[in-house]
Amino acid sequence: MQEYWDLVSRVASTHRPVIVRRGSADVVALIAVEHLALLQEIVAQQEAERLAAQVDWAHAAQTFPPPQEWLAGDEPKPF
């Protein structure tokens, strides 16, 4: 048990992740709490991409076109 507390202390002091393995399988990943928000953002982005891949975008664009006021107006033109 002490070895796990040593790993937690090492992660806390170095801010570097540690992967704990048993045999050839990854058991747990220890990360610094500062990295948790970034990890959650990455997981959310992956989920959003997975859901977006399921949408028929051509059909959605025809069925639910954007309001014309979104397209009207003087937007900055880069070119």
N, CA, C and O of each residue as an XYZ file, in Angstrom:
316
protein
N       0.822     -1.190      0.000
C       0.000      0.000      0.000
C       0.865      1.252      0.000
O       0.527      2.253     -0.632
N       1.971      1.186      0.708
C       2.873      2.342      0.771
C       3.397      2.707     -0.617
O       3.599      3.884     -0.915
N       3.615      1.706     -1.461
C       4.136      2.007     -2.801
C       3.144      2.849     -3.602
O       3.562      3.683     -4.405
N       1.841      2.649     -3.401
C       0.852      3.466     -4.099
C       0.870      4.907     -3.594
O       0.725      5.844     -4.379
N       1.048      5.085     -2.290
C       1.144      6.441     -1.754
C       2.406      7.127     -2.257
O       2.417      8.339     -2.473
N       3.460      6.354     -2.443
C       4.691      6.908     -3.009
C       4.452      7.384     -4.442
O       4.954      8.432     -4.848
N       3.678      6.601     -5.208
C       3.352      7.013     -6.573
C       2.514      8.291     -6.579
O       2.763      9.197     -7.374
N       1.533      8.359     -5.702
C       0.693      9.556     -5.608
C       1.555     10.765     -5.251
O       1.392     11.842     -5.824
N       2.456     10.584     -4.318
C       3.353     11.677     -3.929
C       4.237     12.096     -5.097
O       4.483     13.284     -5.303
N       4.709     11.121     -5.856
C       5.560     11.439     -7.005
C       4.805     12.232     -8.054
O       5.336     13.196     -8.605
N       3.567     11.838     -8.336
C       2.753     12.572     -9.307
C       2.484     13.979     -8.802
O       2.564     14.938     -9.570
N       2.170     14.114     -7.530
C       1.879     15.428     -6.958
C       3.100     16.337     -7.009
O       2.964     17.538     -7.243
N       4.262     15.796     -6.800
C       5.459     16.641     -6.754
C       6.029     16.931     -8.141
O       6.558     18.021     -8.363
N       5.936     15.994     -9.074
C       6.537     16.188    -10.400
C       5.531     16.652    -11.447
O       5.919     17.155    -12.501
N       4.229     16.485    -11.159
C       3.158     16.821    -12.114
C       3.268     15.999    -13.394
O       2.821     16.437    -14.454
N       3.849     14.836    -13.302
C       3.957     13.924    -14.446
C       3.070     12.713    -14.181
O       3.067     12.179    -13.072
N       2.311     12.272    -15.198
C       1.415     11.124    -14.996
C       2.195      9.832    -14.784
O       3.333      9.682    -15.230
N       1.550      8.916    -14.097
C       2.115      7.585    -13.863
C       1.036      6.568    -14.213
O      -0.112      6.699    -13.787
N       1.404      5.563    -14.983
C       0.509      4.455    -15.315
C       0.915      3.266    -14.452
O       2.064      2.827    -14.493
N      -0.015      2.752    -13.682
C       0.241      1.577    -12.842
C      -0.203      0.364    -13.639
O      -1.330      0.302    -14.131
N       0.709     -0.606    -13.757
C       0.414     -1.818    -14.521
C       0.522     -3.033    -13.614
O       1.360     -3.086    -12.713
N      -0.314     -3.978    -13.861
C      -0.235     -5.263    -13.175
C      -0.179     -6.316    -14.269
O      -1.099     -6.430    -15.079
N       0.897     -7.080    -14.289
C       1.102     -7.994    -15.402
C       1.366     -7.158    -16.650
O       2.279     -6.333    -16.663
N       0.584     -7.364    -17.685
C       0.740     -6.560    -18.900
C      -0.452     -5.635    -19.115
O      -0.609     -5.073    -20.198
N      -1.291     -5.472    -18.097
C      -2.491     -4.653    -18.234
C      -2.348     -3.355    -17.453
O      -1.855     -3.341    -16.325
N      -2.791     -2.255    -18.079
C      -2.847     -0.980    -17.369
C      -3.977     -1.060    -16.349
O      -5.102     -1.424    -16.690
N      -3.680     -0.724    -15.112
C      -4.666     -0.809    -14.036
C      -5.246      0.564    -13.721
O      -6.460      0.717    -13.584
N      -4.370      1.564    -13.607
C      -4.819      2.899    -13.233
C      -3.824      3.927    -13.763
O      -2.633      3.652    -13.907
N      -4.343      5.106    -14.045
C      -3.485      6.226    -14.423
C      -3.618      7.295    -13.345
O      -4.726      7.695    -12.987
N      -2.499      7.745    -12.843
C      -2.486      8.826    -11.860
C      -2.033     10.088    -12.574
O      -0.976     10.107    -13.204
N      -2.842     11.152    -12.474
C      -2.472     12.419    -13.093
C      -2.594     13.527    -12.058
O      -3.338     13.410    -11.083
N      -1.858     14.592    -12.285
C      -1.963     15.762    -11.404
C      -3.335     16.389    -11.613
O      -3.853     16.391    -12.730
N      -3.914     16.910    -10.570
C      -5.254     17.479    -10.635
C      -5.302     18.647    -11.630
O      -6.356     18.924    -12.202
N      -4.184     19.325    -11.838
C      -4.142     20.419    -12.808
C      -4.438     19.941    -14.227
O      -4.898     20.719    -15.062
N      -4.180     18.680    -14.495
C      -4.389     18.125    -15.832
C      -5.795     17.562    -16.019
O      -6.167     17.196    -17.134
N      -6.565     17.489    -14.968
C      -7.884     16.874    -15.034
C      -8.820     17.630    -15.974
O      -9.530     17.004    -16.762
N      -8.836     18.954    -15.910
C      -9.720     19.736    -16.778
C      -9.360     19.511    -18.240
O     -10.253     19.380    -19.077
N      -8.077     19.463    -18.561
C      -7.651     19.213    -19.936
C      -8.084     17.825    -20.393
O      -8.568     17.660    -21.513
N      -7.914     16.849    -19.548
C      -8.323     15.486    -19.886
C      -9.831     15.409    -20.113
O     -10.279     14.743    -21.047
N     -10.612     16.076    -19.278
C     -12.067     16.093    -19.453
C     -12.446     16.779    -20.770
O     -13.380     16.346    -21.446
N     -11.739     17.831    -21.133
C     -12.004     18.536    -22.384
C     -11.698     17.645    -23.582
O     -12.450     17.637    -24.557
N     -10.616     16.905    -23.518
C     -10.248     15.996    -24.608
C     -11.302     14.915    -24.768
O     -11.701     14.608    -25.891
N     -11.759     14.337    -23.674
C     -12.790     13.295    -23.722
C     -14.094     13.865    -24.277
O     -14.763     13.203    -25.070
N     -14.465     15.079    -23.875
C     -15.684     15.713    -24.387
C     -15.568     15.980    -25.878
O     -16.537     15.788    -26.613
N     -14.396     16.422    -26.344
C     -14.179     16.671    -27.773
C     -14.316     15.374    -28.569
O     -14.932     15.366    -29.635
N     -13.759     14.299    -28.071
C     -13.872     13.005    -28.748
C     -15.329     12.560    -28.832
O     -15.756     12.028    -29.857
N     -16.086     12.770    -27.776
C     -17.504     12.396    -27.774
C     -18.283     13.258    -28.767
O     -19.152     12.754    -29.478
N     -17.975     14.553    -28.818
C     -18.648     15.438    -29.774
C     -18.344     15.015    -31.213
O     -19.233     15.021    -32.064
N     -17.104     14.651    -31.481
C     -16.736     14.186    -32.821
C     -17.446     12.881    -33.162
O     -17.879     12.686    -34.297
N     -17.566     11.989    -32.184
C     -18.263     10.725    -32.414
C     -19.730     10.984    -32.762
O     -20.265     10.385    -33.694
N     -20.377     11.879    -32.011
C     -21.783     12.195    -32.278
C     -21.948     12.917    -33.615
O     -22.902     12.651    -34.345
N     -21.027     13.827    -33.941
C     -21.108     14.566    -35.196
C     -20.971     13.643    -36.397
O     -21.552     13.904    -37.450
N     -20.215     12.576    -36.248
C     -20.040     11.623    -37.348
C     -21.332     10.873    -37.653
O     -21.472     10.309    -38.738
N     -22.263     10.857    -36.731
C     -23.528     10.146    -36.929
C     -24.597     11.006    -37.599
O     -25.650     10.495    -37.981
N     -24.337     12.313    -37.746
C     -25.327     13.233    -38.302
C     -25.242     13.235    -39.826
O     -24.148     13.271    -40.389
N     -26.377     13.198    -40.482
C     -26.441     13.374    -41.935
C     -26.479     14.879    -42.178
O     -27.550     15.486    -42.186
N     -25.302     15.482    -42.378
C     -25.191     16.934    -42.432
C     -25.897     17.522    -43.646
O     -26.446     18.620    -43.551
N     -25.905     16.830    -44.787
C     -26.602     17.346    -45.974
C     -28.098     17.443    -45.695
O     -28.733     18.443    -46.030
N     -28.650     16.419    -45.090
C     -30.073     16.427    -44.751
C     -30.376     17.485    -43.703
O     -31.379     18.191    -43.808
N     -29.526     17.604    -42.700
C     -29.738     18.584    -41.642
C     -29.691     20.009    -42.194
O     -30.464     20.862    -41.757
N     -28.801     20.280    -43.142
C     -28.699     21.618    -43.722
C     -29.948     21.973    -44.512
O     -30.368     23.130    -44.520
N     -30.545     20.992    -45.176
C     -31.774     21.246    -45.936
C     -32.974     21.359    -45.012
O     -33.860     22.180    -45.251
N     -33.017     20.567    -43.985
C     -34.153     20.536    -43.078
C     -34.150     21.708    -42.111
O     -35.199     22.278    -41.812
N     -32.979     22.062    -41.629
C     -32.847     23.131    -40.632
C     -31.836     24.170    -41.099
O     -30.757     24.271    -40.515
N     -32.155     24.951    -42.144
C     -31.176     25.936    -42.615
C     -30.996     27.043    -41.572
O     -31.904     27.309    -40.785
N     -29.829     27.682    -41.568
C     -29.611     28.762    -40.600
C     -30.498     29.955    -40.930
O     -30.832     30.167    -42.096
N     -30.882     30.732    -39.935
C     -31.690     31.929    -40.197
C     -30.937     32.890    -41.121
O     -29.716     33.015    -41.030
N     -31.659     33.557    -41.999
C     -31.034     34.466    -42.953
C     -30.292     35.609    -42.266
O     -29.299     36.104    -42.800
N     -30.757     36.038    -41.092
C     -30.062     37.128    -40.406
C     -28.643     36.737    -40.001
O     -27.793     37.604    -39.794
N     -28.387     35.438    -39.887
C     -27.025     34.995    -39.608
C     -26.117     35.281    -40.798
O     -24.927     35.549    -40.633
N     -26.693     35.221    -42.001
C     -25.896     35.368    -43.215
C     -25.863     36.808    -43.710
O     -25.022     37.155    -44.538
N     -26.749     37.637    -43.225
C     -26.796     39.033    -43.642
C     -25.862     39.862    -42.768
O     -25.521     39.468    -41.653
N     -25.461     40.996    -43.285
C     -24.621     41.884    -42.489
C     -23.234     42.002    -43.057
O     -22.831     41.249    -43.944
N     -22.527     42.942    -42.538
C     -21.164     43.200    -42.992
C     -20.165     42.547    -42.070
O     -19.716     43.130    -41.084
N     -19.840     41.353    -42.406
C     -18.839     40.610    -41.640
C     -17.458     40.953    -42.184
O     -17.316     41.246    -43.371
N     -16.464     40.919    -41.348
C     -15.105     41.148    -41.866
C     -14.746     40.075    -42.889
O     -14.996     38.890    -42.671
N     -14.166     40.496    -43.993
C     -13.777     39.562    -45.063
C     -12.243     39.509    -45.088
O     -11.599     40.527    -45.343
N     -11.661     38.354    -44.831
C     -10.190     38.275    -44.760
C      -9.516     38.487    -46.104
O      -8.343     38.857    -46.151
N     -10.246     38.257    -47.217
C      -9.622     38.404    -48.550
C     -10.436     39.294    -49.429
O     -10.066     39.530    -50.580
